[in-house]
Amino acid sequence: MDPRDQIPDVRDGLTRAERIILYTLRRLEQERGGRSVPTAMLYGHVVEHINLRPDEFQKILAKLVGRGSP
């Protein structure tokens, strides 16, 4: 992953990777009619936009849902 993807944006504190994950999650939820999105499906769509290893993805996802370190 590019180190610049880890720098928080001054507008809201989200990194580029976090923003891509959230954007992709929202899009998939809309496509699925509001239903939950399986993690594997989300990961598959996220890696189309940014190069993330599965462990990096899981760490960011845990942070976004409040189960990870800041």
Secondary structure as the mmCIF struct_conf table of DSSP 4:
data_model
#
loop_
_struct_conf.conf_type_id
_struct_conf.id
_struct_conf.beg_label_comp_id
_struct_conf.beg_label_asym_id
_struct_conf.beg_label_seq_id
_struct_conf.end_label_comp_id
_struct_conf.end_label_asym_id
_struct_conf.end_label_seq_id
HELX_RH_3T_P HELX_RH_3T_P1 PRO A 3 GLN A 6
BEND BEND1 ILE A 7 ILE A 7
HELX_LH_PP_P HELX_LH_PP_P1 PRO A 8 ASP A 9
TURN_TY1_P TURN_TY1_P1 VAL A 10 ASP A 12
BEND BEND2 GLY A 13 GLY A 13
HELX_RH_AL_P HELX_RH_AL_P1 ARG A 16 GLU A 31
TURN_TY1_P TURN_TY1_P2 ARG A 32 GLY A 34
HELX_RH_AL_P HELX_RH_AL_P2 THR A 39 VAL A 46
TURN_TY1_P TURN_TY1_P3 VAL A 47 HIS A 49
BEND BEND3 ILE A 50 ILE A 50
HELX_RH_AL_P HELX_RH_AL_P3 PRO A 54 LEU A 64
TURN_TY1_P TURN_TY1_P4 VAL A 65 GLY A 66
BEND BEND4 GLY A 68 GLY A 68
#
